[in-house]
Amino acid sequence: MKRLRPSAALLVAAGAALLALLAYPAVAEAAIARFGVRAVAGALLMLDAVPLLARLALDPGGRLRIALQHGGTLVLAALALASGDGLWLLLFPALVNATLCGIFLASRRDDPCIVESLVLWLQPRTPDFVRPYCRALALLWGAIFGLAALAIAAAALLAPGAWRTAALPGYASVVVAVSAAEFVFRKLWFRHYTSRPLDQWFARHFPAERTERGRRSRAYIERMKALGYHRE
């Protein structure tokens, strides 16, 4: 299997999307209050049209794929511009989450999936036995992003006032809680420990040698140390 590391462009795009998702509620509300719905919608149309046209020019063969990737943003902005209704602009975070859901679920057909690609970027010598876990994690995050898209869309449509005061803070809390729970579960599942203080706490209370997966992780660490690759 040829393991591919994510490109710098992909990582930058992912980081920009995350920052935009977190900043969008406050920025959008302030912009709508100052400039109005149609002005904000027109600005979003132009901001998305520029990269759309650039991508179409650079990749003529991928027109359908590129159009689908930008279609949701263009449709929501166009509806807000035509109607003057800010509701359409409130749906942008739901669209981002729906897109992330599609990316994570679709990546499970790839080899490696998106989660494994990110893991390999952080640690190129990640052992093959983590692959099933990475695929399961891609499914988990795909489901979370999908549910978040539905929840945010429901809040925007049924209770616009709760869009920022409840739905998005609740979403952030869920992401933090799931991330923390996944970290603990991963430590107990693989029992792959380093010399870091938190790992040493886990090692004292949940020794690697007590489970088959822990012994496998420990053997892998010892093998990497013998080859001169493993650093604590």
C-alpha positions in Angstrom: 0.0 0.0 0.0 1.3 3.5 -0.9 0.7 5.8 2.0 -0.1 9.3 1.0 0.5 12.3 3.3 -2.0 15.2 3.0 -0.7 18.1 1.0 0.1 21.5 2.5 -2.8 23.0 0.5 -5.2 20.5 2.0 -4.1 21.2 5.6 -4.2 24.9 5.0 -7.7 24.6 3.6 -8.9 22.4 6.5 -7.5 24.9 9.0 -9.1 27.8 7.2 -12.5 26.0 7.1 -12.3 25.3 10.9 -11.4 29.0 11.7 -14.2 30.2 9.4 -16.7 27.9 11.1 -15.8 29.2 14.5 -15.6 32.8 13.6 -18.6 32.9 11.2 -21.5 33.4 13.7 -20.1 36.5 15.3 -18.7 38.0 12.0 -22.0 37.3 10.1 -24.2 38.8 12.8 -22.0 41.9 13.0 -21.8 42.3 9.2 -25.6 41.8 8.8 -26.3 44.4 11.5 -24.0 46.9 9.9 -24.4 46.4 6.1 -27.6 44.4 5.7 -28.4 40.9 4.5 -28.1 41.6 0.7 -24.7 43.3 1.1 -23.3 40.3 3.1 -24.8 37.8 0.7 -23.3 39.6 -2.3 -19.9 39.7 -0.6 -20.1 36.0 0.1 -21.0 35.3 -3.5 -18.0 37.2 -4.8 -15.7 35.5 -2.2 -16.8 32.1 -3.4 -17.0 33.0 -7.1 -13.3 34.0 -7.3 -11.8 30.6 -6.1 -14.5 28.8 -8.1 -13.5 30.5 -11.4 -9.8 30.0 -10.6 -10.3 26.3 -9.9 -12.4 25.8 -13.1 -9.6 27.5 -15.1 -6.9 25.3 -13.6 -8.8 22.0 -13.7 -11.3 22.0 -16.7 -11.7 18.3 -16.4 -13.1 18.6 -12.9 -15.8 21.1 -13.6 -18.7 19.0 -12.2 -16.8 18.1 -9.0 -15.7 21.7 -8.4 -19.2 23.0 -9.1 -20.7 20.6 -6.6 -18.2 21.6 -4.0 -19.1 25.3 -4.4 -22.7 24.8 -5.2 -24.1 24.9 -1.7 -22.4 28.2 -0.8 -23.5 29.8 -4.0 -27.1 28.7 -3.6 -27.4 29.9 0.0 -25.8 33.3 -0.8 -27.9 33.7 -3.9 -31.1 33.0 -2.0 -30.2 35.5 0.7 -29.3 38.1 -2.0 -32.6 37.5 -3.8 -34.9 37.4 -0.8 -33.1 39.7 1.7 -33.8 37.0 4.3 -30.9 36.4 6.7 -32.1 32.9 7.4 -30.2 31.6 4.4 -27.0 33.0 5.8 -27.6 31.3 9.1 -27.4 27.9 7.3 -23.7 28.3 6.3 -22.4 26.5 9.4 -24.8 23.6 8.7 -23.5 23.5 5.2 -19.9 23.3 6.4 -20.7 20.4 8.7 -22.7 18.6 6.0 -19.6 19.0 3.7 -17.3 17.6 6.4 -19.7 14.7 7.0 -19.5 13.9 3.3 -15.7 14.2 3.2 -15.2 11.9 6.2 -17.7 9.3 5.1 -16.6 9.2 1.5 -12.9 8.9 2.6 -13.7 5.5 4.0 -13.7 4.2 0.4 -10.1 5.5 0.0 -6.8 3.9 1.1 -5.8 5.5 3.4 -8.9 7.3 4.7 -8.7 10.9 5.8 -8.1 10.1 9.5 -5.2 7.7 8.6 -3.8 10.3 6.2 -3.7 12.9 9.1 -2.2 10.3 11.4 0.5 9.5 8.9 1.3 13.1 8.5 1.9 13.4 12.2 3.7 10.0 12.4 4.8 8.6 9.1 5.8 5.3 10.7 2.4 4.6 12.2 1.9 0.8 12.3 -0.6 -0.9 10.1 -2.7 -2.2 13.0 -4.2 1.3 13.6 -5.9 1.3 10.2 -9.2 -0.3 11.3 -9.4 2.2 14.2 -8.8 5.1 11.8 -11.6 4.0 9.6 -13.9 3.6 12.5 -12.9 7.1 13.6 -13.7 8.5 10.2 -17.2 7.0 10.5 -17.7 8.5 14.0 -16.7 12.0 13.0 -18.7 11.8 9.8 -21.8 10.9 11.9 -21.0 13.7 14.3 -20.7 16.3 11.6 -23.9 15.0 10.0 -25.8 15.3 13.2 -24.4 18.7 13.8 -25.5 19.9 10.4 -29.0 18.8 11.1 -29.0 20.4 14.6 -27.7 23.7 13.4 -30.1 23.8 10.5 -33.0 23.0 12.8 -32.0 25.8 15.1 -31.7 28.3 12.3 -35.1 27.3 10.8 -37.1 26.7 13.9 -35.5 29.0 16.5 -33.2 31.6 14.9 -32.5 33.2 18.3 -31.0 29.9 19.5 -28.6 29.7 16.5 -25.7 31.3 18.3 -26.8 31.2 21.9 -27.5 27.4 22.0 -26.8 25.5 18.9 -23.2 26.5 18.1 -22.0 26.6 21.7 -23.6 23.2 22.1 -21.9 22.0 19.0 -18.5 23.2 20.3 -19.1 21.4 23.6 -20.0 18.1 21.9 -16.8 18.3 19.7 -14.6 18.9 22.8 -16.3 16.1 24.8 -16.1 13.6 21.9 -12.4 14.5 21.3 -11.6 14.0 25.0 -13.5 10.7 25.2 -11.9 9.4 22.0 -8.4 10.3 23.4 -9.1 8.3 26.6 -10.6 5.4 24.7 -7.6 5.4 22.3 -5.2 5.2 25.2 -7.0 2.3 26.8 -7.5 0.5 23.5 -3.9 0.6 22.2 -2.0 1.4 25.4 0.7 3.0 23.4 2.6 5.0 26.0 5.6 7.4 25.8 7.6 9.1 28.6 5.2 12.0 28.7 3.6 12.6 32.2 0.0 11.8 31.1 1.1 8.7 29.3 3.0 7.6 32.4 -0.2 8.0 34.5 -2.1 5.8 32.1 0.8 3.3 32.1 0.7 3.0 35.9 -3.1 2.5 36.1 -3.6 0.6 32.8 -0.4 -1.3 32.1 0.3 -2.2 28.5 1.2 -5.8 29.3 -2.3 -6.6 30.5 -3.9 -6.6 27.1 -3.0 -8.2 23.8 -3.2 -4.8 22.0 -1.1 -3.2 24.7 1.6 -5.9 24.3 1.5 -5.3 20.5 2.0 -1.6 21.0 4.8 -2.1 23.4 6.5 -4.5 20.9 6.2 -1.9 18.2 7.7 0.8 20.4 10.7 -1.5 21.2 11.1 -2.4 17.6 11.2 1.3 16.6 13.7 2.1 19.4 16.0 -0.7 18.1 15.8 0.8 14.6 16.6 4.2 16.0 13.2 5.8 14.9 11.3 6.0 18.1 11.6 9.2 20.2 9.9 9.6 23.5 
